[in-house]
Amino acid sequence: MNKKFIDNIDQVIVGKASVVNKVLVALLAEGHVLIEDVPGVGKTTLAKAVAKSIDCSFSRIQFTPDLLPSDILGVSVYNQKELDFVYKKGPIYAQVVLADEINRASPKTQSSLLEAMEERQVTMDGNTYKIDEPFIVLATQNPIEYEGTFPLPEAQLDRFMMKIRIGYPEMSHELRIFDKIDNQIKAEDLLPVLSADDVLEMRSKVNEIHMSRELEEYIFNIIRATREDHDIVLGCSPRAAIAMYKASKAKAFTENRDFVVPEDIKHLAEDVLSHRIILKPEVKYKGVTGRSKIQEIISRTRAPLMKNM
């Protein structure tokens, strides 16, 4: 099933199997993904292709400075026939939600996603409405150095299980893109290879993946190192540890293993943890990034040996 999913999306996002696999990991680990990259590398196409591949409802929310929370969550409209207000659900109720250019909306609008992302529900007018599973938010943003953007606050960033980059394609892959131009398959034309029930079944299997106590301690040691590092103002929260735990089990599942190995944790650490730490300003001026700092922490944190698994 994993290979079908990746191969299907490869028809429209050429040569990015590792990126697609990370999105699948987040989907199976009940997480959300923030995709930060320059324009034109396929962020929006990837989100559409994921929705089509798992045969789930899809909505796209184009974030702009004038977007309001009600444009996302919905609004109560007065019904003259019933002499009462009727709640019209917003686009957040799709199973796959593309929050396109999320950092172009105001912080107030960005924060309207918090409850939906964390609790899989929306509270309006004192009533709570559940969102159908599987539910995943795939948010895109251009780098914050670009004009007209609002950097996501820490509370919002912490809701994303992963922050990933797509990157430019390699030359061989870009040539494949040229070959497909005349007979290009669009994301909308993809056929589903998984159903919502398949995803939910795979999630239940992910929960059965074994992680040893030594690896749990390894995750904790990495998290604790971010809190004690002298270059970091704010380290990773307990939510980050939970995300690392769940994502590592999902990664093992995609590798057709029923147990987690240290490489699963190391492979995902940058994507899961780098956006959850805040570096001191003087450190950033020296060129240190969240990703490079997590790399450094991983390199100096001793991983347990496989014989102890």
DORO-455924 format. One record per residue (C-alpha): residue number from 1; x, y, z. Coordinates in pm, whole numbers, plus 50000, padded with zeros to 5 digits. Layout:
# residues N
<atom><num>NUM</num><xx>X</xx><yy>Y</yy><zz>Z</zz></atom>
...
***
This chain:
# residues 309
<atom><num>1</num><xx>50000</xx><yy>50000</yy><zz>50000</zz></atom>
<atom><num>2</num><xx>50284</xx><yy>50240</yy><zz>50084</zz></atom>
<atom><num>3</num><xx>50448</xx><yy>50192</yy><zz>49745</zz></atom>
<atom><num>4</num><xx>50116</xx><yy>50238</yy><zz>49562</zz></atom>
<atom><num>5</num><xx>50065</xx><yy>50569</yy><zz>49738</zz></atom>
<atom><num>6</num><xx>50414</xx><yy>50699</yy><zz>49660</zz></atom>
<atom><num>7</num><xx>50413</xx><yy>50575</yy><zz>49299</zz></atom>
<atom><num>8</num><xx>50074</xx><yy>50734</yy><zz>49238</zz></atom>
<atom><num>9</num><xx>50189</xx><yy>51077</yy><zz>49352</zz></atom>
<atom><num>10</num><xx>50515</xx><yy>51036</yy><zz>49158</zz></atom>
<atom><num>11</num><xx>50307</xx><yy>51079</yy><zz>48844</zz></atom>
<atom><num>12</num><xx>50264</xx><yy>51449</yy><zz>48926</zz></atom>
<atom><num>13</num><xx>50551</xx><yy>51517</yy><zz>49172</zz></atom>
<atom><num>14</num><xx>50851</xx><yy>51362</yy><zz>49002</zz></atom>
<atom><num>15</num><xx>51145</xx><yy>51230</yy><zz>49202</zz></atom>
<atom><num>16</num><xx>51025</xx><yy>51329</yy><zz>49549</zz></atom>
<atom><num>17</num><xx>50950</xx><yy>50986</yy><zz>49698</zz></atom>
<atom><num>18</num><xx>51120</xx><yy>51073</yy><zz>50028</zz></atom>
<atom><num>19</num><xx>50905</xx><yy>51385</yy><zz>50065</zz></atom>
<atom><num>20</num><xx>50587</xx><yy>51193</yy><zz>49984</zz></atom>
<atom><num>21</num><xx>50686</xx><yy>50926</yy><zz>50235</zz></atom>
<atom><num>22</num><xx>50714</xx><yy>51190</yy><zz>50508</zz></atom>
<atom><num>23</num><xx>50363</xx><yy>51312</yy><zz>50429</zz></atom>
<atom><num>24</num><xx>50242</xx><yy>50952</yy><zz>50452</zz></atom>
<atom><num>25</num><xx>50418</xx><yy>50914</yy><zz>50787</zz></atom>
<atom><num>26</num><xx>50239</xx><yy>51222</yy><zz>50918</zz></atom>
<atom><num>27</num><xx>49906</xx><yy>51098</yy><zz>50785</zz></atom>
<atom><num>28</num><xx>49947</xx><yy>50761</yy><zz>50956</zz></atom>
<atom><num>29</num><xx>50068</xx><yy>50926</yy><zz>51278</zz></atom>
<atom><num>30</num><xx>49762</xx><yy>51155</yy><zz>51287</zz></atom>
<atom><num>31</num><xx>49975</xx><yy>51465</yy><zz>51235</zz></atom>
<atom><num>32</num><xx>49974</xx><yy>51774</yy><zz>51016</zz></atom>
<atom><num>33</num><xx>50244</xx><yy>51900</yy><zz>50781</zz></atom>
<atom><num>34</num><xx>50383</xx><yy>52246</yy><zz>50711</zz></atom>
<atom><num>35</num><xx>50556</xx><yy>52265</yy><zz>50373</zz></atom>
<atom><num>36</num><xx>50791</xx><yy>52561</yy><zz>50347</zz></atom>
<atom><num>37</num><xx>50965</xx><yy>52624</yy><zz>50019</zz></atom>
<atom><num>38</num><xx>51004</xx><yy>52869</yy><zz>49735</zz></atom>
<atom><num>39</num><xx>50724</xx><yy>52912</yy><zz>49479</zz></atom>
<atom><num>40</num><xx>50692</xx><yy>52665</yy><zz>49195</zz></atom>
<atom><num>41</num><xx>50829</xx><yy>52342</yy><zz>49347</zz></atom>
<atom><num>42</num><xx>50492</xx><yy>52168</yy><zz>49375</zz></atom>
<atom><num>43</num><xx>50363</xx><yy>52238</yy><zz>49727</zz></atom>
<atom><num>44</num><xx>50000</xx><yy>52283</yy><zz>49622</zz></atom>
<atom><num>45</num><xx>50015</xx><yy>51996</yy><zz>49373</zz></atom>
<atom><num>46</num><xx>50144</xx><yy>51763</yy><zz>49645</zz></atom>
<atom><num>47</num><xx>49851</xx><yy>51843</yy><zz>49873</zz></atom>
<atom><num>48</num><xx>49598</xx><yy>51785</yy><zz>49595</zz></atom>
<atom><num>49</num><xx>49765</xx><yy>51459</yy><zz>49495</zz></atom>
<atom><num>50</num><xx>49750</xx><yy>51328</yy><zz>49853</zz></atom>
<atom><num>51</num><xx>49376</xx><yy>51393</yy><zz>49872</zz></atom>
<atom><num>52</num><xx>49311</xx><yy>51221</yy><zz>49539</zz></atom>
<atom><num>53</num><xx>49530</xx><yy>50924</yy><zz>49627</zz></atom>
<atom><num>54</num><xx>49340</xx><yy>50841</yy><zz>49945</zz></atom>
<atom><num>55</num><xx>48993</xx><yy>50916</yy><zz>49801</zz></atom>
<atom><num>56</num><xx>48908</xx><yy>51170</yy><zz>50070</zz></atom>
<atom><num>57</num><xx>48724</xx><yy>51501</yy><zz>50062</zz></atom>
<atom><num>58</num><xx>48949</xx><yy>51795</yy><zz>49983</zz></atom>
<atom><num>59</num><xx>48930</xx><yy>52169</yy><zz>50027</zz></atom>
<atom><num>60</num><xx>49173</xx><yy>52447</yy><zz>49951</zz></atom>
<atom><num>61</num><xx>49183</xx><yy>52762</yy><zz>50160</zz></atom>
<atom><num>62</num><xx>49380</xx><yy>53043</yy><zz>50000</zz></atom>
<atom><num>63</num><xx>49516</xx><yy>53247</yy><zz>50290</zz></atom>
<atom><num>64</num><xx>49523</xx><yy>53621</yy><zz>50228</zz></atom>
<atom><num>65</num><xx>49558</xx><yy>53923</yy><zz>50460</zz></atom>
<atom><num>66</num><xx>49181</xx><yy>53985</yy><zz>50451</zz></atom>
<atom><num>67</num><xx>49080</xx><yy>53624</yy><zz>50526</zz></atom>
<atom><num>68</num><xx>48859</xx><yy>53592</yy><zz>50835</zz></atom>
<atom><num>69</num><xx>48820</xx><yy>53300</yy><zz>51080</zz></atom>
<atom><num>70</num><xx>48460</xx><yy>53258</yy><zz>50960</zz></atom>
<atom><num>71</num><xx>48592</xx><yy>53200</yy><zz>50607</zz></atom>
<atom><num>72</num><xx>48760</xx><yy>52886</yy><zz>50746</zz></atom>
<atom><num>73</num><xx>48529</xx><yy>52761</yy><zz>51019</zz></atom>
<atom><num>74</num><xx>48193</xx><yy>52864</yy><zz>50878</zz></atom>
<atom><num>75</num><xx>47926</xx><yy>53105</yy><zz>50990</zz></atom>
<atom><num>76</num><xx>47573</xx><yy>53104</yy><zz>51135</zz></atom>
<atom><num>77</num><xx>47315</xx><yy>53235</yy><zz>50888</zz></atom>
<atom><num>78</num><xx>46963</xx><yy>53335</yy><zz>50980</zz></atom>
<atom><num>79</num><xx>46700</xx><yy>53114</yy><zz>50817</zz></atom>
<atom><num>80</num><xx>46380</xx><yy>53311</yy><zz>50769</zz></atom>
<atom><num>81</num><xx>46166</xx><yy>53000</yy><zz>50718</zz></atom>
<atom><num>82</num><xx>46279</xx><yy>52834</yy><zz>51039</zz></atom>
<atom><num>83</num><xx>46319</xx><yy>53165</yy><zz>51224</zz></atom>
<atom><num>84</num><xx>46652</xx><yy>53047</yy><zz>51358</zz></atom>
<atom><num>85</num><xx>47023</xx><yy>53056</yy><zz>51283</zz></atom>
<atom><num>86</num><xx>47169</xx><yy>52772</yy><zz>51075</zz></atom>
<atom><num>87</num><xx>47537</xx><yy>52687</yy><zz>51086</zz></atom>
<atom><num>88</num><xx>47700</xx><yy>52674</yy><zz>50742</zz></atom>
<atom><num>89</num><xx>48016</xx><yy>52470</yy><zz>50772</zz></atom>
<atom><num>90</num><xx>48337</xx><yy>52611</yy><zz>50632</zz></atom>
<atom><num>91</num><xx>48612</xx><yy>52443</yy><zz>50427</zz></atom>
<atom><num>92</num><xx>48790</xx><yy>52316</yy><zz>50741</zz></atom>
<atom><num>93</num><xx>48550</xx><yy>52019</yy><zz>50743</zz></atom>
<atom><num>94</num><xx>48722</xx><yy>51841</yy><zz>50454</zz></atom>
<atom><num>95</num><xx>48941</xx><yy>51541</yy><zz>50538</zz></atom>
<atom><num>96</num><xx>49242</xx><yy>51685</yy><zz>50354</zz></atom>
<atom><num>97</num><xx>49270</xx><yy>52061</yy><zz>50395</zz></atom>
<atom><num>98</num><xx>49523</xx><yy>52263</yy><zz>50196</zz></atom>
<atom><num>99</num><xx>49602</xx><yy>52583</yy><zz>50386</zz></atom>
<atom><num>100</num><xx>49776</xx><yy>52757</yy><zz>50099</zz></atom>
<atom><num>101</num><xx>50030</xx><yy>53029</yy><zz>50187</zz></atom>
<atom><num>102</num><xx>49922</xx><yy>53018</yy><zz>50550</zz></atom>
<atom><num>103</num><xx>50172</xx><yy>53285</yy><zz>50652</zz></atom>
<atom><num>104</num><xx>49993</xx><yy>53549</yy><zz>50442</zz></atom>
<atom><num>105</num><xx>49692</xx><yy>53561</yy><zz>50677</zz></atom>
<atom><num>106</num><xx>49675</xx><yy>53755</yy><zz>51003</zz></atom>
<atom><num>107</num><xx>49770</xx><yy>53580</yy><zz>51330</zz></atom>
<atom><num>108</num><xx>49402</xx><yy>53587</yy><zz>51437</zz></atom>
<atom><num>109</num><xx>49300</xx><yy>53391</yy><zz>51128</zz></atom>
<atom><num>110</num><xx>49595</xx><yy>53153</yy><zz>51160</zz></atom>
<atom><num>111</num><xx>49499</xx><yy>53073</yy><zz>51519</zz></atom>
<atom><num>112</num><xx>49145</xx><yy>52978</yy><zz>51415</zz></atom>
<atom><num>113</num><xx>49290</xx><yy>52646</yy><zz>51298</zz></atom>
<atom><num>114</num><xx>49421</xx><yy>52547</yy><zz>51642</zz></atom>
<atom><num>115</num><xx>49119</xx><yy>52362</yy><zz>51779</zz></atom>
<atom><num>116</num><xx>49050</xx><yy>52183</yy><zz>51453</zz></atom>
<atom><num>117</num><xx>49410</xx><yy>52066</yy><zz>51419</zz></atom>
<atom><num>118</num><xx>49446</xx><yy>51949</yy><zz>51778</zz></atom>
<atom><num>119</num><xx>49099</xx><yy>51824</yy><zz>51871</zz></atom>
<atom><num>120</num><xx>48957</xx><yy>51729</yy><zz>51527</zz></atom>
<atom><num>121</num><xx>48654</xx><yy>51940</yy><zz>51605</zz></atom>
<atom><num>122</num><xx>48518</xx><yy>52293</yy><zz>51579</zz></atom>
<atom><num>123</num><xx>48317</xx><yy>52475</yy><zz>51846</zz></atom>
<atom><num>124</num><xx>48069</xx><yy>52730</yy><zz>51714</zz></atom>
<atom><num>125</num><xx>47789</xx><yy>52903</yy><zz>51906</zz></atom>
<atom><num>126</num><xx>47832</xx><yy>52664</yy><zz>52197</zz></atom>
<atom><num>127</num><xx>47802</xx><yy>52354</yy><zz>51980</zz></atom>
<atom><num>128</num><xx>48083</xx><yy>52112</yy><zz>51895</zz></atom>
<atom><num>129</num><xx>48112</xx><yy>51964</yy><zz>51545</zz></atom>
<atom><num>130</num><xx>48340</xx><yy>51669</yy><zz>51473</zz></atom>
<atom><num>131</num><xx>48559</xx><yy>51651</yy><zz>51162</zz></atom>
<atom><num>132</num><xx>48561</xx><yy>51323</yy><zz>50968</zz></atom>
<atom><num>133</num><xx>48873</xx><yy>51108</yy><zz>50991</zz></atom>
<atom><num>134</num><xx>49128</xx><yy>51074</yy><zz>50851</zz></atom>
<atom><num>135</num><xx>49192</xx><yy>51447</yy><zz>50886</zz></atom>
<atom><num>136</num><xx>49514</xx><yy>51622</yy><zz>50790</zz></atom>
<atom><num>137</num><xx>49608</xx><yy>51984</yy><zz>50732</zz></atom>
<atom><num>138</num><xx>49876</xx><yy>52039</yy><zz>50469</zz></atom>
<atom><num>139</num><xx>49983</xx><yy>52399</yy><zz>50503</zz></atom>
<atom><num>140</num><xx>50219</xx><yy>52571</yy><zz>50261</zz></atom>
<atom><num>141</num><xx>50422</xx><yy>52884</yy><zz>50307</zz></atom>
<atom><num>142</num><xx>50695</xx><yy>53069</yy><zz>50128</zz></atom>
<atom><num>143</num><xx>51004</xx><yy>53151</yy><zz>50335</zz></atom>
<atom><num>144</num><xx>50931</xx><yy>53424</yy><zz>50591</zz></atom>
<atom><num>145</num><xx>51193</xx><yy>53650</yy><zz>50437</zz></atom>
<atom><num>146</num><xx>50944</xx><yy>53722</yy><zz>50158</zz></atom>
<atom><num>147</num><xx>50742</xx><yy>54044</yy><zz>50184</zz></atom>
<atom><num>148</num><xx>50381</xx><yy>54047</yy><zz>50298</zz></atom>
<atom><num>149</num><xx>50397</xx><yy>53751</yy><zz>50535</zz></atom>
<atom><num>150</num><xx>50315</xx><yy>53692</yy><zz>50902</zz></atom>
<atom><num>151</num><xx>50545</xx><yy>53435</yy><zz>51069</zz></atom>
<atom><num>152</num><xx>50348</xx><yy>53161</yy><zz>51242</zz></atom>
<atom><num>153</num><xx>50352</xx><yy>53193</yy><zz>51623</zz></atom>
<atom><num>154</num><xx>50507</xx><yy>52918</yy><zz>51832</zz></atom>
<atom><num>155</num><xx>50171</xx><yy>52778</yy><zz>51943</zz></atom>
<atom><num>156</num><xx>50066</xx><yy>52731</yy><zz>51582</zz></atom>
<atom><num>157</num><xx>50397</xx><yy>52582</yy><zz>51470</zz></atom>
<atom><num>158</num><xx>50381</xx><yy>52329</yy><zz>51754</zz></atom>
<atom><num>159</num><xx>50057</xx><yy>52189</yy><zz>51608</zz></atom>
<atom><num>160</num><xx>50239</xx><yy>52072</yy><zz>51297</zz></atom>
<atom><num>161</num><xx>50396</xx><yy>51731</yy><zz>51337</zz></atom>
<atom><num>162</num><xx>50647</xx><yy>51807</yy><zz>51063</zz></atom>
<atom><num>163</num><xx>50789</xx><yy>52099</yy><zz>50876</zz></atom>
<atom><num>164</num><xx>50932</xx><yy>51978</yy><zz>50548</zz></atom>
<atom><num>165</num><xx>51084</xx><yy>52112</yy><zz>50231</zz></atom>
<atom><num>166</num><xx>51034</xx><yy>51981</yy><zz>49878</zz></atom>
<atom><num>167</num><xx>51340</xx><yy>52136</yy><zz>49715</zz></atom>
<atom><num>168</num><xx>51431</xx><yy>52172</yy><zz>49351</zz></atom>
<atom><num>169</num><xx>51428</xx><yy>51851</yy><zz>49144</zz></atom>
<atom><num>170</num><xx>51749</xx><yy>51689</yy><zz>49029</zz></atom>
<atom><num>171</num><xx>51841</xx><yy>51731</yy><zz>48662</zz></atom>
<atom><num>172</num><xx>51733</xx><yy>51379</yy><zz>48567</zz></atom>
<atom><num>173</num><xx>51397</xx><yy>51430</yy><zz>48735</zz></atom>
<atom><num>174</num><xx>51352</xx><yy>51773</yy><zz>48580</zz></atom>
<atom><num>175</num><xx>51410</xx><yy>51622</yy><zz>48238</zz></atom>
<atom><num>176</num><xx>51133</xx><yy>51373</yy><zz>48315</zz></atom>
<atom><num>177</num><xx>50909</xx><yy>51671</yy><zz>48386</zz></atom>
<atom><num>178</num><xx>50983</xx><yy>51806</yy><zz>48037</zz></atom>
<atom><num>179</num><xx>50903</xx><yy>51467</yy><zz>47885</zz></atom>
<atom><num>180</num><xx>50561</xx><yy>51471</yy><zz>48049</zz></atom>
<atom><num>181</num><xx>50458</xx><yy>51825</yy><zz>47956</zz></atom>
<atom><num>182</num><xx>50261</xx><yy>51731</yy><zz>47644</zz></atom>
<atom><num>183</num><xx>50080</xx><yy>51446</yy><zz>47818</zz></atom>
<atom><num>184</num><xx>50089</xx><yy>51582</yy><zz>48167</zz></atom>
<atom><num>185</num><xx>49879</xx><yy>51417</yy><zz>48435</zz></atom>
<atom><num>186</num><xx>49725</xx><yy>51667</yy><zz>48674</zz></atom>
<atom><num>187</num><xx>49667</xx><yy>51600</yy><zz>49042</zz></atom>
<atom><num>188</num><xx>49292</xx><yy>51620</yy><zz>48978</zz></atom>
<atom><num>189</num><xx>49320</xx><yy>51330</yy><zz>48732</zz></atom>
<atom><num>190</num><xx>49485</xx><yy>51086</yy><zz>48972</zz></atom>
<atom><num>191</num><xx>49292</xx><yy>50776</yy><zz>49068</zz></atom>
<atom><num>192</num><xx>49269</xx><yy>50678</yy><zz>49436</zz></atom>
<atom><num>193</num><xx>49491</xx><yy>50393</yy><zz>49551</zz></atom>
<atom><num>194</num><xx>49377</xx><yy>50396</yy><zz>49915</zz></atom>
<atom><num>195</num><xx>49046</xx><yy>50462</yy><zz>50084</zz></atom>
<atom><num>196</num><xx>48973</xx><yy>50643</yy><zz>50409</zz></atom>
<atom><num>197</num><xx>48909</xx><yy>50304</yy><zz>50569</zz></atom>
<atom><num>198</num><xx>49250</xx><yy>50183</yy><zz>50448</zz></atom>
<atom><num>199</num><xx>49418</xx><yy>50480</yy><zz>50615</zz></atom>
<atom><num>200</num><xx>49231</xx><yy>50420</yy><zz>50942</zz></atom>
<atom><num>201</num><xx>49326</xx><yy>50052</yy><zz>50933</zz></atom>
<atom><num>202</num><xx>49691</xx><yy>50141</yy><zz>50872</zz></atom>
<atom><num>203</num><xx>49678</xx><yy>50383</yy><zz>51165</zz></atom>
<atom><num>204</num><xx>49560</xx><yy>50104</yy><zz>51394</zz></atom>
<atom><num>205</num><xx>49853</xx><yy>49890</yy><zz>51278</zz></atom>
<atom><num>206</num><xx>50094</xx><yy>50177</yy><zz>51346</zz></atom>
<atom><num>207</num><xx>49975</xx><yy>50179</yy><zz>51707</zz></atom>
<atom><num>208</num><xx>50086</xx><yy>49816</yy><zz>51734</zz></atom>
<atom><num>209</num><xx>50444</xx><yy>49891</yy><zz>51626</zz></atom>
<atom><num>210</num><xx>50687</xx><yy>49810</yy><zz>51908</zz></atom>
<atom><num>211</num><xx>50922</xx><yy>50070</yy><zz>52052</zz></atom>
<atom><num>212</num><xx>51168</xx><yy>49960</yy><zz>52319</zz></atom>
<atom><num>213</num><xx>51216</xx><yy>50147</yy><zz>52646</zz></atom>
<atom><num>214</num><xx>51572</xx><yy>50231</yy><zz>52534</zz></atom>
<atom><num>215</num><xx>51441</xx><yy>50410</yy><zz>52226</zz></atom>
<atom><num>216</num><xx>51180</xx><yy>50594</yy><zz>52430</zz></atom>
<atom><num>217</num><xx>51463</xx><yy>50716</yy><zz>52652</zz></atom>
<atom><num>218</num><xx>51661</xx><yy>50809</yy><zz>52340</zz></atom>
<atom><num>219</num><xx>51377</xx><yy>51034</yy><zz>52226</zz></atom>
<atom><num>220</num><xx>51356</xx><yy>51188</yy><zz>52573</zz></atom>
<atom><num>221</num><xx>51732</xx><yy>51253</yy><zz>52577</zz></atom>
<atom><num>222</num><xx>51707</xx><yy>51437</yy><zz>52244</zz></atom>
<atom><num>223</num><xx>51414</xx><yy>51646</yy><zz>52368</zz></atom>
<atom><num>224</num><xx>51591</xx><yy>51724</yy><zz>52694</zz></atom>
<atom><num>225</num><xx>51906</xx><yy>51827</yy><zz>52504</zz></atom>
<atom><num>226</num><xx>51706</xx><yy>52096</yy><zz>52319</zz></atom>
<atom><num>227</num><xx>51597</xx><yy>52237</yy><zz>52655</zz></atom>
<atom><num>228</num><xx>51949</xx><yy>52244</yy><zz>52797</zz></atom>
<atom><num>229</num><xx>52141</xx><yy>52367</yy><zz>52492</zz></atom>
<atom><num>230</num><xx>52295</xx><yy>52710</yy><zz>52557</zz></atom>
<atom><num>231</num><xx>52213</xx><yy>52824</yy><zz>52200</zz></atom>
<atom><num>232</num><xx>51839</xx><yy>52758</yy><zz>52238</zz></atom>
<atom><num>233</num><xx>51600</xx><yy>52999</yy><zz>52409</zz></atom>
<atom><num>234</num><xx>51299</xx><yy>52765</yy><zz>52397</zz></atom>
<atom><num>235</num><xx>51337</xx><yy>52389</yy><zz>52369</zz></atom>
<atom><num>236</num><xx>51094</xx><yy>52122</yy><zz>52256</zz></atom>
<atom><num>237</num><xx>50769</xx><yy>52068</yy><zz>52444</zz></atom>
<atom><num>238</num><xx>50618</xx><yy>51736</yy><zz>52558</zz></atom>
<atom><num>239</num><xx>50400</xx><yy>51757</yy><zz>52245</zz></atom>
<atom><num>240</num><xx>50721</xx><yy>51736</yy><zz>52041</zz></atom>
<atom><num>241</num><xx>50820</xx><yy>51415</yy><zz>52222</zz></atom>
<atom><num>242</num><xx>50479</xx><yy>51264</yy><zz>52149</zz></atom>
<atom><num>243</num><xx>50508</xx><yy>51366</yy><zz>51783</zz></atom>
<atom><num>244</num><xx>50853</xx><yy>51207</yy><zz>51762</zz></atom>
<atom><num>245</num><xx>50721</xx><yy>50888</yy><zz>51921</zz></atom>
<atom><num>246</num><xx>50422</xx><yy>50856</yy><zz>51689</zz></atom>
<atom><num>247</num><xx>50610</xx><yy>50957</yy><zz>51374</zz></atom>
<atom><num>248</num><xx>50888</xx><yy>50705</yy><zz>51441</zz></atom>
<atom><num>249</num><xx>50637</xx><yy>50422</yy><zz>51470</zz></atom>
<atom><num>250</num><xx>50470</xx><yy>50532</yy><zz>51147</zz></atom>
<atom><num>251</num><xx>50811</xx><yy>50545</yy><zz>50977</zz></atom>
<atom><num>252</num><xx>50880</xx><yy>50187</yy><zz>51085</zz></atom>
<atom><num>253</num><xx>50543</xx><yy>50083</yy><zz>50942</zz></atom>
<atom><num>254</num><xx>50623</xx><yy>50238</yy><zz>50604</zz></atom>
<atom><num>255</num><xx>50946</xx><yy>50037</yy><zz>50608</zz></atom>
<atom><num>256</num><xx>50745</xx><yy>49716</yy><zz>50665</zz></atom>
<atom><num>257</num><xx>50885</xx><yy>49663</yy><zz>51013</zz></atom>
<atom><num>258</num><xx>50692</xx><yy>49593</yy><zz>51332</zz></atom>
<atom><num>259</num><xx>50952</xx><yy>49765</yy><zz>51550</zz></atom>
<atom><num>260</num><xx>51130</xx><yy>50102</yy><zz>51562</zz></atom>
<atom><num>261</num><xx>51506</xx><yy>50138</yy><zz>51512</zz></atom>
<atom><num>262</num><xx>51728</xx><yy>50439</yy><zz>51596</zz></atom>
<atom><num>263</num><xx>51749</xx><yy>50532</yy><zz>51226</zz></atom>
<atom><num>264</num><xx>51374</xx><yy>50599</yy><zz>51220</zz></atom>
<atom><num>265</num><xx>51419</xx><yy>50863</yy><zz>51489</zz></atom>
<atom><num>266</num><xx>51731</xx><yy>51012</yy><zz>51334</zz></atom>
<atom><num>267</num><xx>51567</xx><yy>51029</yy><zz>50990</zz></atom>
<atom><num>268</num><xx>51270</xx><yy>51229</yy><zz>51118</zz></atom>
<atom><num>269</num><xx>51429</xx><yy>51440</yy><zz>51392</zz></atom>
<atom><num>270</num><xx>51496</xx><yy>51750</yy><zz>51179</zz></atom>
<atom><num>271</num><xx>51148</xx><yy>51756</yy><zz>51031</zz></atom>
<atom><num>272</num><xx>50971</xx><yy>51694</yy><zz>51361</zz></atom>
<atom><num>273</num><xx>51180</xx><yy>51909</yy><zz>51595</zz></atom>
<atom><num>274</num><xx>51354</xx><yy>52193</yy><zz>51410</zz></atom>
<atom><num>275</num><xx>51048</xx><yy>52421</yy><zz>51391</zz></atom>
<atom><num>276</num><xx>50975</xx><yy>52374</yy><zz>51762</zz></atom>
<atom><num>277</num><xx>51291</xx><yy>52537</yy><zz>51897</zz></atom>
<atom><num>278</num><xx>51382</xx><yy>52905</yy><zz>51920</zz></atom>
<atom><num>279</num><xx>51747</xx><yy>52997</yy><zz>51877</zz></atom>
<atom><num>280</num><xx>51919</xx><yy>53293</yy><zz>52037</zz></atom>
<atom><num>281</num><xx>51943</xx><yy>53586</yy><zz>51791</zz></atom>
<atom><num>282</num><xx>52322</xx><yy>53599</yy><zz>51808</zz></atom>
<atom><num>283</num><xx>52339</xx><yy>53231</yy><zz>51712</zz></atom>
<atom><num>284</num><xx>52116</xx><yy>53282</yy><zz>51408</zz></atom>
<atom><num>285</num><xx>52342</xx><yy>53566</yy><zz>51293</zz></atom>
<atom><num>286</num><xx>52625</xx><yy>53312</yy><zz>51280</zz></atom>
<atom><num>287</num><xx>52428</xx><yy>53102</yy><zz>51033</zz></atom>
<atom><num>288</num><xx>52296</xx><yy>52838</yy><zz>51274</zz></atom>
<atom><num>289</num><xx>51947</xx><yy>52714</yy><zz>51184</zz></atom>
<atom><num>290</num><xx>51694</xx><yy>52500</yy><zz>51362</zz></atom>
<atom><num>291</num><xx>51781</xx><yy>52210</yy><zz>51134</zz></atom>
<atom><num>292</num><xx>52155</xx><yy>52238</yy><zz>51183</zz></atom>
<atom><num>293</num><xx>52109</xx><yy>52261</yy><zz>51560</zz></atom>
<atom><num>294</num><xx>51897</xx><yy>51945</yy><zz>51567</zz></atom>
<atom><num>295</num><xx>52160</xx><yy>51773</yy><zz>51353</zz></atom>
<atom><num>296</num><xx>52423</xx><yy>51872</yy><zz>51609</zz></atom>
<atom><num>297</num><xx>52212</xx><yy>51742</yy><zz>51899</zz></atom>
<atom><num>298</num><xx>52150</xx><yy>51411</yy><zz>51721</zz></atom>
<atom><num>299</num><xx>52521</xx><yy>51370</yy><zz>51652</zz></atom>
<atom><num>300</num><xx>52613</xx><yy>51407</yy><zz>52018</zz></atom>
<atom><num>301</num><xx>52325</xx><yy>51208</yy><zz>52167</zz></atom>
<atom><num>302</num><xx>52412</xx><yy>50842</yy><zz>52206</zz></atom>
<atom><num>303</num><xx>52168</xx><yy>50604</yy><zz>52036</zz></atom>
<atom><num>304</num><xx>52099</xx><yy>50261</yy><zz>52188</zz></atom>
<atom><num>305</num><xx>52242</xx><yy>49956</yy><zz>52018</zz></atom>
<atom><num>306</num><xx>52017</xx><yy>49733</yy><zz>51810</zz></atom>
<atom><num>307</num><xx>52083</xx><yy>49432</yy><zz>52033</zz></atom>
<atom><num>308</num><xx>51886</xx><yy>49607</yy><zz>52304</zz></atom>
<atom><num>309</num><xx>51579</xx><yy>49651</yy><zz>52085</zz></atom>
***
